[in-house]
Amino acid sequence: MKRVLEYLPAAIALVACLVLAPVLAITMAPVDETEPVVVVAGPGVDLVQLVEASGGWVIGFEDAPFGVLGFSDEPGFEERLRDNGAWAVLDGQTVAGFCGVRT
């Protein structure tokens, strides 16, 4: 039992890396402003209002608790979303690919 516990920190680190790698891949992917983006914000934030205040509009469902798909023709949409309180702005194509959607 004592010998098994010696490997526990390494096993935890391995699991953490396997879990965090896809998350980092999604959040660090560059955002193409000519395509829709996924806007993620905290609980209680009106996501439709956030997207519209940033100069864009919501595509599809508007009742998701933490994220919506948004789009804008105006340059700097990602920065305005972050300035208005978005936690993350993710590339819509990348997220769709992870969800199994092929376009």
N, C-alpha and C positions, 0 to 999 in steps of 0.2 A: 504494500500500500504506500509506503514511504517513497518507493522508487517511482510510482505512478505520479505522485504529487510533484516530483521534480520536473516533470514534463508539462504540468498544468499551465504555467505562464506561456510557454511556447505554443501550446494548443489554443489558448485564448487569443494570442496575437495572430495566429493563423486564421482563426474564425473571423476576427475583427477585420483583417485584410480582405478576406473573401466577401464580407458583407459591405465594406466601405468602397471597394473598387468600382462596382457599378454606380454607386451614388456619386462618387467623384467624377466618373466618366460623364454622367448626365449633367452635373452642375458646372463642370469645367468646359463643356463643349461650347464652341463659339456660336453666338446667336446670329442668324441670318435675318436681317430686318425686312427683307422682301418676302418673308414667309411668316405665317402665324407663330406666335410664341405662347408658351404656357406661363401664366402669371400665378405665382404662389404667394399667399399672404397669410397672416395670422388669423386666429378665430375672432369673429366679430367684425372683421373688415368687410365692407361692401365692395366686392370685387368688381362688379359692373361699374360702380361709381369710380373706383380706382382707375380702371382702364379708360373710361370716358374722360376723366379729369386729365389723363395723360395724353389725350388726343387720339384715342383709338376706339375700337368697338369690339364687343364680345361676339365670338363665333360659337354657335351651338348652345349647349346647356348653360344656364346661368345660375343654377342652384347648387353647384359643387361647394363643399364646405371650405376647402383650402386653396383651390386653384381653378382657373378658367383659361380658355383659349382666346387670345386677343390678337388684333391686327391693327396696324396704322400705316398710312401712306407717308406720313411725315418722318423725316430722319430724326434720330435721337429718342425714339420711343422707349427703348430699353432704359436709358438714363432717367427719363421722366417717370417711368414706372417705379424705379428704385427710389427716386426722390419723393414720390408720393406714398411710399410705404410698402412696396412689394418686397417680400423676403428674398425671392429668387425669380429670375426671368430665364426660362429654359427654352431651347430651340424646339419648336413644335415637331419638326421632322424627326429629331433624335428621340424624343419621348415616344412618338408614335411607333418608331422602329422597335423600341424596347417593349412596347405593348403588343407587338405582333402585327401592326397595321403596315401594309405595303402600299405605297402610292406610286 
